[in-house]
Amino acid sequence: MNTSTPDYRSDKPIAPADRLIVALDVANADEARQLVTTLGDAATFYKIGLELFMAGGYFDLLDWLVARNKKVFVDLKFFDVPETVRSAVRALSSSGATLATVHGNQSIMEAAVKDKGDLKILAVTALTSLDQGDLDDLGFQCDVEALVLSRARRALETGVDGIVSSGLEAPMIRRELGDRLLVVTPGIRPVINRPSDDQKRTVDVAQAFRNGADYIVVGRPIRNAEDPVAATRGIQQTITDVFAP
């Protein structure tokens, strides 16, 4: 009997170095610039999200990153009336950002794709900080996998480019929907000495890609490392090894 684990590694034409997205979840734009400068050529893709948005200087930082040939993932998880989301995406489409998130509600996704231009829209399926107990408390009458798959199917139908999904649900997405959606996986944790934090549905780097992720988002394991550059290069080497011919 074949007991090998299915391999869903992405065959999309993405440079290995671009598959790592470093989360700039720091207190302000100056700290973000310092981390980017420290990492240098070890990282090419960065996520800027709500914490930095509230700290100010968000769009200056975005421009700064783009000017340095860095790719940018804008993770603000737009959730508002559809026309407001459409206007926000339209404004962002000319910023130079590569990816942006919206919540995976039908009307929001439909609005987001109308004026997105070259910006790729990702639908958030279920936050990796949530587990089944949290979904029960929120009133969802289904398990995590059913919710993620339902939202992924709707994302595909509405023309959204991809989804944000835990690496635990990525194999199911690939089995059911193939490779038609980008899969971006946060909640990446080391194989050993995993930190105790608010991420509940986590995988390691190699597992995330073998489960079908196109990109991974890594924050604390890089930012809080004794040597962030070495931590980043270690992740990049793992990615290179996973996608070696």
C-alpha positions as CSV (number, residue, x, y, z in Angstrom):
1,M,0.0,0.0,0.0
2,N,1.3,3.5,-0.9
3,T,1.5,5.5,2.3
4,S,3.5,8.4,0.9
5,T,2.3,11.9,1.5
6,P,0.9,13.6,-1.6
7,D,3.1,16.4,-3.0
8,Y,1.3,19.6,-4.0
9,R,4.3,21.7,-4.7
10,S,3.5,24.8,-6.9
11,D,4.7,24.8,-10.5
12,K,3.9,28.4,-11.0
13,P,6.7,30.5,-12.5
14,I,7.7,32.2,-9.2
15,A,11.3,32.8,-8.4
16,P,12.2,30.8,-5.2
17,A,13.5,34.0,-3.5
18,D,10.1,35.7,-4.1
19,R,8.2,32.9,-2.4
20,L,9.2,34.2,1.1
21,I,7.2,37.2,2.2
22,V,8.6,38.9,5.3
23,A,6.0,40.4,7.6
24,L,6.9,43.9,8.7
25,D,4.7,43.7,11.8
26,V,6.7,46.3,13.7
27,A,5.7,49.5,15.6
28,N,6.5,52.1,13.0
29,A,7.9,52.8,9.5
30,D,11.4,53.6,10.8
31,E,11.6,50.1,12.4
32,A,10.3,48.6,9.1
33,R,13.0,50.4,7.1
34,Q,15.7,49.3,9.5
35,L,14.6,45.6,9.2
36,V,14.5,45.8,5.4
37,T,17.9,47.4,5.3
38,T,19.3,44.8,7.7
39,L,18.0,41.9,5.6
40,G,19.3,43.5,2.4
41,D,19.2,41.0,-0.5
42,A,18.2,38.1,1.7
43,A,14.5,39.0,1.1
44,T,12.7,40.5,-1.9
45,F,9.0,40.5,-0.8
46,Y,7.5,42.2,2.2
47,K,4.1,42.4,3.9
48,I,2.9,45.6,5.4
49,G,-0.3,45.5,7.5
50,L,-2.6,47.0,10.0
51,E,-0.1,47.8,12.7
52,L,2.1,49.9,10.4
53,F,-1.0,51.5,8.8
54,M,-2.1,52.8,12.2
55,A,1.4,54.0,13.0
56,G,1.4,56.3,10.0
57,G,3.7,56.7,7.0
58,Y,2.1,53.7,5.3
59,F,2.2,54.9,1.8
60,D,5.6,56.5,2.1
61,L,6.9,53.1,3.2
62,L,5.2,51.4,0.3
63,D,6.8,53.8,-2.1
64,W,10.2,53.3,-0.4
65,L,10.0,49.6,-0.8
66,V,8.9,49.8,-4.4
67,A,11.7,52.2,-5.2
68,R,14.1,49.6,-3.9
69,N,12.7,46.9,-6.2
70,K,11.0,45.1,-3.4
71,K,7.6,43.5,-3.9
72,V,4.8,44.5,-1.5
73,F,1.9,42.6,0.0
74,V,-0.7,45.1,1.4
75,D,-2.5,43.1,4.1
76,L,-5.3,45.4,5.3
77,K,-8.1,42.8,4.8
78,F,-10.6,45.2,3.4
79,F,-14.0,44.7,4.9
80,D,-16.6,47.3,4.1
81,V,-19.6,48.0,1.9
82,P,-18.7,46.8,-1.6
83,E,-18.4,50.2,-3.3
84,T,-16.0,51.4,-0.6
85,V,-13.8,48.3,-1.1
86,R,-13.9,48.8,-4.9
87,S,-12.7,52.4,-4.4
88,A,-9.9,51.4,-2.0
89,V,-8.6,48.7,-4.4
90,R,-8.8,51.1,-7.3
91,A,-6.6,53.6,-5.4
92,L,-4.2,50.9,-4.4
93,S,-3.9,49.5,-7.9
94,S,-1.5,52.2,-9.0
95,S,0.7,52.1,-5.9
96,G,3.1,49.4,-7.2
97,A,1.9,46.8,-4.7
98,T,1.8,43.2,-5.9
99,L,-0.8,41.6,-3.5
100,A,-3.7,42.9,-1.4
101,T,-6.2,41.2,0.9
102,V,-9.9,41.4,1.2
103,H,-12.3,39.4,3.4
104,G,-13.7,36.4,1.6
105,N,-17.3,37.6,1.5
106,Q,-19.1,37.3,-1.9
107,S,-20.0,40.9,-2.5
108,I,-16.6,42.2,-1.2
109,M,-14.7,39.9,-3.5
110,E,-16.9,40.8,-6.5
111,A,-16.3,44.5,-5.8
112,A,-12.5,44.1,-5.3
113,V,-11.8,42.5,-8.7
114,K,-13.6,45.2,-10.8
115,D,-10.8,47.8,-10.8
116,K,-7.8,46.0,-9.5
117,G,-5.6,46.4,-12.6
118,D,-2.4,44.4,-12.2
119,L,-2.8,44.2,-8.4
120,K,-3.5,40.6,-7.4
121,I,-6.4,40.2,-4.9
122,L,-6.3,37.6,-2.2
123,A,-9.4,36.5,-0.2
124,V,-8.9,35.7,3.5
125,T,-10.6,32.4,4.2
126,A,-10.1,31.8,8.0
127,L,-7.4,33.5,10.1
128,T,-4.7,31.2,11.3
129,S,-5.2,32.5,14.8
130,L,-8.6,30.9,14.8
131,D,-9.4,27.3,15.7
132,Q,-12.6,25.3,15.6
133,G,-13.7,26.6,19.1
134,D,-13.3,30.2,17.8
135,L,-15.5,29.5,14.8
136,D,-18.1,27.9,17.0
137,D,-18.1,31.0,19.1
138,L,-18.5,33.2,16.0
139,G,-21.6,31.2,15.0
140,F,-20.2,29.3,12.0
141,Q,-22.2,26.1,11.5
142,C,-19.3,24.2,9.9
143,D,-15.7,23.1,10.5
144,V,-12.6,25.1,9.5
145,E,-12.0,23.0,6.4
146,A,-15.5,23.4,5.1
147,L,-15.4,27.2,5.6
148,V,-12.0,27.5,3.9
149,L,-13.1,25.4,0.9
150,S,-16.4,27.3,0.5
151,R,-14.6,30.6,0.5
152,A,-11.9,29.4,-1.9
153,R,-14.5,28.2,-4.3
154,R,-16.3,31.5,-4.2
155,A,-13.0,33.3,-4.7
156,L,-12.3,31.3,-7.8
157,E,-15.8,32.0,-9.2
158,T,-15.6,35.7,-8.6
159,G,-12.2,36.1,-10.4
160,V,-10.1,36.7,-7.2
161,D,-6.4,35.8,-7.8
162,G,-5.9,33.7,-4.7
163,I,-6.5,33.1,-1.1
164,V,-4.8,33.3,2.3
165,S,-5.0,29.9,3.8
166,S,-3.3,27.9,6.6
167,G,-0.9,25.3,5.3
168,L,-3.1,22.7,7.0
169,E,-6.0,23.4,4.5
170,A,-3.8,24.0,1.5
171,P,-3.7,20.3,0.4
172,M,-7.5,20.3,0.4
173,I,-7.6,23.4,-1.8
174,R,-5.2,21.8,-4.3
175,R,-7.1,18.5,-4.4
176,E,-10.5,20.3,-4.9
177,L,-9.5,23.3,-7.0
178,G,-6.2,22.4,-8.6
179,D,-3.6,25.2,-9.1
180,R,-6.0,27.9,-10.4
181,L,-5.7,30.0,-7.2
182,L,-2.6,31.5,-5.6
183,V,-2.2,30.2,-2.1
184,V,-0.5,32.4,0.5
185,T,0.2,30.7,3.8
186,P,0.9,32.6,7.0
187,G,1.5,31.0,10.4
188,I,4.8,29.5,9.5
189,R,6.8,28.2,12.5
190,P,10.1,26.4,12.9
191,V,10.3,22.6,12.9
192,I,11.6,22.7,16.5
193,N,11.3,25.2,19.4
194,R,8.1,26.6,18.0
195,P,7.2,29.8,19.9
196,S,4.1,29.9,22.0
197,D,2.0,32.7,20.5
198,D,-1.5,33.4,19.0
199,Q,-1.0,31.3,15.9
200,K,-2.9,28.0,16.3
201,R,-2.9,26.4,12.8
202,T,0.7,26.4,11.9
203,V,3.1,24.4,9.6
204,D,6.9,24.6,8.9
205,V,8.5,26.0,5.8
206,A,8.9,22.8,3.8
207,Q,5.6,21.4,4.8
208,A,3.8,24.6,3.7
209,F,5.2,24.3,0.2
210,R,4.7,20.6,-0.1
211,N,1.1,21.2,1.0
212,G,0.6,23.5,-2.0
213,A,1.5,27.1,-0.9
214,D,2.8,29.4,-3.6
215,Y,4.1,31.9,-1.0
216,I,4.7,31.9,2.8
217,V,4.5,34.8,5.2
218,V,7.0,34.8,8.0
219,G,7.2,37.4,10.7
220,R,8.3,36.6,14.3
221,P,10.7,33.7,13.4
222,I,12.7,36.2,11.4
223,R,12.1,39.4,13.4
224,N,12.8,37.9,16.8
225,A,15.7,35.8,15.7
226,E,19.1,36.4,17.2
227,D,20.4,36.8,13.7
228,P,17.5,37.9,11.4
229,V,19.7,37.6,8.3
230,A,20.8,34.1,9.0
231,A,17.2,33.1,9.8
232,T,16.0,34.6,6.5
233,R,18.8,32.9,4.5
234,G,18.0,29.6,6.2
235,I,14.4,29.8,5.1
236,Q,15.5,30.8,1.6
237,Q,17.8,27.7,1.5
238,T,14.9,25.5,2.6
239,I,12.7,27.0,-0.2
240,T,15.5,26.4,-2.8
241,D,15.9,22.8,-1.6
242,V,12.1,22.2,-1.8
243,F,11.9,23.4,-5.4
244,A,15.2,21.9,-6.6
245,P,14.7,19.8,-9.8
